[in-house]
Amino acid sequence: MAPALPSRAAPVPPWLTALFADSLGTPPSSLPPDVSFGDLGIESILLIELLHKLEAHLGRPLEPTLL
């Protein structure tokens, strides 16, 4: 399991949690904020889908390395 986020890390915004939960087909409340993508079962194909959703939400292109 990935180490916990440092206490100075900003909380994950609700819109971002909802976007990830939608992609995983799970309720947002089931996503703990302190686990890695791998621990959530997110693989490269899903990361690309998430990247496209983030770009659409933010209205700008993003570097894939951000994920």
C-alpha positions in Angstrom: 0.0 0.0 0.0 1.2 3.5 -0.8 2.3 5.7 2.1 -0.2 8.2 3.5 -0.2 11.7 2.0 1.7 14.3 4.0 -0.4 16.3 6.3 0.4 19.4 4.3 -1.2 18.0 1.1 -4.4 19.7 0.0 -7.6 17.8 0.2 -8.9 16.3 -3.1 -11.7 18.5 -4.5 -15.1 16.9 -4.5 -15.4 17.3 -8.3 -12.2 15.4 -8.8 -13.2 12.6 -6.5 -16.5 12.4 -8.4 -14.7 12.2 -11.7 -12.5 9.3 -10.5 -15.4 7.5 -8.9 -17.4 7.8 -12.1 -14.6 6.2 -14.1 -14.3 3.4 -11.6 -18.1 2.9 -11.4 -18.1 3.3 -7.6 -19.5 5.9 -5.2 -17.2 8.8 -4.4 -17.4 8.0 -0.7 -15.7 4.7 -1.4 -12.5 6.3 -2.5 -10.0 6.9 0.3 -7.9 10.0 -0.3 -4.7 8.4 0.8 -4.3 5.5 -1.7 -2.4 5.3 -5.0 -4.0 4.8 -8.4 -2.6 1.2 -8.4 -4.2 0.4 -5.1 -7.5 1.6 -6.6 -7.1 -0.8 -9.6 -6.5 2.0 -12.1 -4.3 1.0 -15.0 -2.9 2.9 -18.0 -6.1 2.7 -20.1 -8.2 4.1 -17.4 -5.6 6.8 -16.7 -5.9 8.0 -20.3 -9.7 8.1 -19.9 -9.3 10.1 -16.7 -6.9 12.4 -18.4 -9.4 13.2 -21.1 -12.1 13.8 -18.6 -9.8 16.1 -16.6 -9.0 18.0 -19.8 -12.7 18.4 -20.6 -13.5 19.6 -17.1 -10.6 22.1 -17.0 -11.0 23.2 -20.6 -7.3 22.7 -21.5 -4.8 20.1 -22.5 -2.8 18.4 -19.7 0.5 16.5 -19.8 -0.1 12.8 -19.3 2.8 12.7 -16.8 0.6 14.6 -14.3 -1.2 11.4 -13.5 
